[in-house]
Amino acid sequence: MNKPVHDMYPEANHDELSQQAFLRSFMVHLYEKVMPGNDILYHEKIVPQFEKELGRPPETRKEVREALNEQPFNQMWSSLMRTSQEMMYHTVRPSIERQMPALKEKAARLDNAVGSLTLDPDLEIPDYHTHADIHCKPGGYHTKTEDGDFLAGAEFDRTVNVYFHGKTGPLADDMGLSLATWIKDNFPDLDPKSILDMGCTIGHSSVPYLDIFPDAEMHALDVAAPCLEYGHYRAKSLGKPVHFTQQNAEKTNFPDASFDLVVSHILMHETSHKALKNIVDECHRLLKPGGVMIHMDVVGATDPFGQYLCEWNAHYNNEPYMGGLQDENLAGLYADAGFPEQNFFMEQIESVHLPKTMPEIMKAKKAKGVVIGIGYYTIVGTQK
């Protein structure tokens, strides 16, 4: 967690590292030891109660949530999960604030010839970003207090390692690396020369595409200026020429047919239904003939209990649209945008890092009914 994997990576002193190590252990305990208790509670108490009173098991995630919310065990688990999320920022942010002067000095010394950064101070931040602090991150991802303030981005680089316990790889690039690898294996005739990553945050998932497709020109966009600015410095420190732009994925300034490949990594559940439709329409406009669009996200559970575990984040972790995403008719949404219906696909893919480094989580996934999102990803995509 504290090994500097690139020049811009914020480190932690002894006390800060100790606090973050405690929090990491606390979160692992909640996932491995406490969370499975909800599965037992659901199958051994909630389902029998429903069958006794209604003659059927729960049919919707709402029914599961309302039933579990009455149970003291679930209340305890929910409270501890929310507390751990808030603790993550309370623990990491002071460390980043302490290092900001040094990080700015490092950024000023980087090679300006690597990649590019284009910010738009007049960009209107969508209300689905501003009406709540997403992930309970104070100020969200877009807030900056002064010019050159990239604290939100530096904080993300540190917290993503705390949240995933450092298991998504030294560069926290598992999602991008996993998806890029899958694309190369499953679309052998696709040789993208231009790639766009929508909702890139700090570009941690954007950078690995340049390793898998070294001849491609990599573009990455987001609405959050502090994350883009830090991501630009981060990519430069890694020697990766990523072109970052501050834009809304619903309507970009790129010309028609600009990209061979358009991707996103955990973007869909951060947007409203209307915004998601606009984004898919925009992807269709941006893709060249034969181009591929793939969005990786937390979707795919069909049972009410599995959907509840996703929806929990909508109610208690400031992920307002995560529940609604489970109801989206993605095939219809893609078809409405103009993508051929027969080219739609939805698949689970293994991550590059996690199955190798988290055997205890993989073992837990095999327990009766336990659904743990970490370790495998769902992708939904289509070819133009």
Solvent accessible surface area in square Angstrom, and as a share of the most:
residue,aa,sasa,rsa
1,M,52,0.23
2,N,41,0.21
3,K,160,0.68
4,P,75,0.47
5,V,44,0.25
6,H,12,0.05
7,D,91,0.47
8,M,0,0.00
9,Y,6,0.02
10,P,0,0.00
11,E,65,0.29
12,A,10,0.07
13,N,68,0.35
14,H,151,0.67
15,D,97,0.50
16,E,21,0.09
17,L,59,0.29
18,S,62,0.40
19,Q,100,0.45
20,Q,0,0.00
21,A,33,0.25
22,F,127,0.53
23,L,1,0.00
24,R,76,0.28
25,S,68,0.44
26,F,42,0.18
27,M,5,0.02
28,V,44,0.25
29,H,92,0.41
30,L,1,0.00
31,Y,41,0.15
32,E,41,0.18
33,K,142,0.60
34,V,17,0.10
35,M,18,0.08
36,P,30,0.19
37,G,17,0.17
38,N,1,0.00
39,D,10,0.05
40,I,98,0.50
41,L,30,0.15
42,Y,13,0.05
43,H,57,0.25
44,E,124,0.55
45,K,100,0.42
46,I,2,0.01
47,V,25,0.14
48,P,59,0.37
49,Q,78,0.35
50,F,31,0.13
51,E,85,0.38
52,K,179,0.76
53,E,119,0.53
54,L,105,0.52
55,G,65,0.63
56,R,67,0.24
57,P,62,0.39
58,P,6,0.03
59,E,109,0.49
60,T,66,0.38
61,R,37,0.13
62,K,107,0.45
63,E,41,0.19
64,V,0,0.00
65,R,35,0.13
66,E,77,0.35
67,A,15,0.11
68,L,0,0.00
69,N,44,0.22
70,E,129,0.58
71,Q,21,0.09
72,P,102,0.64
73,F,72,0.30
74,N,1,0.00
75,Q,93,0.41
76,M,81,0.36
77,W,5,0.02
78,S,14,0.09
79,S,65,0.42
80,L,57,0.28
81,M,24,0.11
82,R,79,0.29
83,T,56,0.32
84,S,3,0.02
85,Q,12,0.05
86,E,60,0.27
87,M,54,0.24
88,M,5,0.02
89,Y,7,0.03
90,H,126,0.56
91,T,19,0.11
92,V,0,0.00
93,R,53,0.19
94,P,72,0.46
95,S,0,0.00
96,I,0,0.00
97,E,92,0.41
98,R,123,0.45
99,Q,23,0.10
100,M,17,0.08
101,P,86,0.54
102,A,51,0.40
103,L,3,0.02
104,K,69,0.29
105,E,107,0.48
106,K,63,0.27
107,A,7,0.05
108,A,88,0.68
109,R,173,0.63
110,L,27,0.13
111,D,86,0.45
112,N,125,0.64
113,A,89,0.69
114,V,29,0.17
115,G,17,0.16
116,S,43,0.28
117,L,49,0.24
118,T,83,0.48
119,L,60,0.30
120,D,55,0.28
121,P,127,0.80
122,D,128,0.67
123,L,41,0.20
124,E,147,0.66
125,I,40,0.21
126,P,15,0.09
127,D,104,0.54
128,Y,16,0.06
129,H,27,0.12
130,T,72,0.42
131,H,105,0.47
132,A,24,0.19
133,D,59,0.31
134,I,7,0.03
135,H,39,0.17
136,C,13,0.08
137,K,1,0.00
138,P,48,0.30
139,G,27,0.26
140,G,3,0.03
141,Y,22,0.09
142,H,39,0.18
143,T,64,0.37
144,K,67,0.28
145,T,120,0.70
146,E,101,0.45
147,D,137,0.71
148,G,26,0.25
149,D,16,0.08
150,F,3,0.01
151,L,29,0.14
152,A,5,0.04
153,G,0,0.00
154,A,0,0.00
155,E,0,0.00
156,F,27,0.11
157,D,2,0.01
158,R,1,0.00
159,T,6,0.03
160,V,14,0.08
161,N,10,0.05
162,V,0,0.00
163,Y,60,0.23
164,F,40,0.17
165,H,14,0.06
166,G,29,0.27
167,K,70,0.29
168,T,7,0.04
169,G,7,0.07
170,P,93,0.59
171,L,46,0.23
172,A,6,0.04
173,D,17,0.09
174,D,1,0.01
175,M,27,0.12
176,G,0,0.00
177,L,34,0.17
178,S,3,0.02
179,L,0,0.00
180,A,0,0.00
181,T,47,0.27
182,W,37,0.13
183,I,1,0.00
184,K,106,0.45
185,D,102,0.53
186,N,74,0.38
187,F,35,0.14
188,P,109,0.68
189,D,142,0.74
190,L,30,0.15
191,D,89,0.46
192,P,1,0.01
193,K,99,0.42
194,S,13,0.08
195,I,0,0.00
196,L,0,0.00
197,D,0,0.00
198,M,0,0.00
199,G,19,0.18
200,C,3,0.02
201,T,24,0.14
202,I,1,0.01
203,G,0,0.00
204,H,12,0.05
205,S,3,0.02
206,S,0,0.00
207,V,7,0.04
208,P,2,0.01
209,Y,0,0.00
210,L,16,0.08
211,D,81,0.42
212,I,35,0.18
213,F,11,0.04
214,P,97,0.61
215,D,108,0.56
216,A,10,0.08
217,E,88,0.40
218,M,0,0.00
219,H,29,0.13
220,A,0,0.00
221,L,2,0.01
222,D,15,0.08
223,V,9,0.05
224,A,1,0.01
225,A,9,0.07
226,P,0,0.00
227,C,0,0.00
228,L,0,0.00
229,E,16,0.07
230,Y,0,0.00
231,G,0,0.00
232,H,17,0.08
233,Y,40,0.15
234,R,3,0.01
235,A,2,0.02
236,K,13,0.06
237,S,25,0.16
238,L,43,0.22
239,G,46,0.45
240,K,48,0.21
241,P,65,0.41
242,V,1,0.00
243,H,50,0.22
244,F,0,0.00
245,T,23,0.13
246,Q,15,0.07
247,Q,14,0.06
248,N,28,0.15
249,A,8,0.06
250,E,37,0.16
251,K,166,0.70
252,T,14,0.08
253,N,121,0.62
254,F,26,0.11
255,P,97,0.61
256,D,96,0.50
257,A,43,0.34
258,S,26,0.17
259,F,4,0.02
260,D,24,0.13
261,L,0,0.00
262,V,0,0.00
263,V,0,0.00
264,S,0,0.00
265,H,16,0.07
266,I,40,0.20
267,L,17,0.09
268,M,2,0.01
269,H,4,0.02
270,E,19,0.09
271,T,6,0.04
272,S,24,0.15
273,H,114,0.51
274,K,150,0.63
275,A,2,0.01
276,L,3,0.02
277,K,87,0.37
278,N,47,0.24
279,I,2,0.01
280,V,0,0.00
281,D,53,0.28
282,E,13,0.06
283,C,0,0.00
284,H,45,0.20
285,R,79,0.29
286,L,0,0.00
287,L,0,0.00
288,K,65,0.28
289,P,121,0.76
290,G,36,0.34
291,G,2,0.02
292,V,0,0.00
293,M,0,0.00
294,I,0,0.00
295,H,0,0.00
296,M,0,0.00
297,D,3,0.02
298,V,49,0.28
299,V,13,0.07
300,G,39,0.38
301,A,28,0.22
302,T,124,0.72
303,D,66,0.34
304,P,28,0.18
305,F,7,0.03
306,G,0,0.00
307,Q,30,0.13
308,Y,0,0.00
309,L,22,0.11
310,C,14,0.09
311,E,12,0.05
312,W,8,0.03
313,N,28,0.14
314,A,23,0.18
315,H,86,0.39
316,Y,64,0.24
317,N,11,0.06
318,N,38,0.19
319,E,9,0.04
320,P,47,0.30
321,Y,60,0.23
322,M,13,0.06
323,G,3,0.03
324,G,39,0.37
325,L,8,0.04
326,Q,25,0.11
327,D,95,0.49
328,E,35,0.16
329,N,103,0.53
330,L,12,0.06
331,A,44,0.34
332,G,21,0.20
333,L,15,0.08
334,Y,1,0.01
335,A,29,0.23
336,D,112,0.58
337,A,15,0.12
338,G,43,0.42
339,F,5,0.02
340,P,44,0.28
341,E,135,0.61
342,Q,153,0.68
343,N,49,0.25
344,F,52,0.21
345,F,37,0.15
346,M,84,0.37
347,E,76,0.34
348,Q,114,0.51
349,I,7,0.04
350,E,110,0.49
351,S,8,0.05
352,V,44,0.25
353,H,39,0.17
354,L,0,0.00
355,P,39,0.25
356,K,162,0.69
357,T,64,0.37
358,M,3,0.01
359,P,89,0.56
360,E,71,0.32
361,I,5,0.02
362,M,23,0.10
363,K,156,0.66
364,A,22,0.17
365,K,55,0.23
366,K,173,0.73
367,A,49,0.38
368,K,142,0.60
369,G,37,0.36
370,V,16,0.09
371,V,56,0.32
372,I,3,0.02
373,G,51,0.49
374,I,27,0.14
375,G,0,0.00
376,Y,65,0.25
377,Y,22,0.08
378,T,9,0.05
379,I,0,0.00
380,V,0,0.00
381,G,0,0.00
382,T,0,0.00
383,Q,61,0.27
384,K,65,0.28
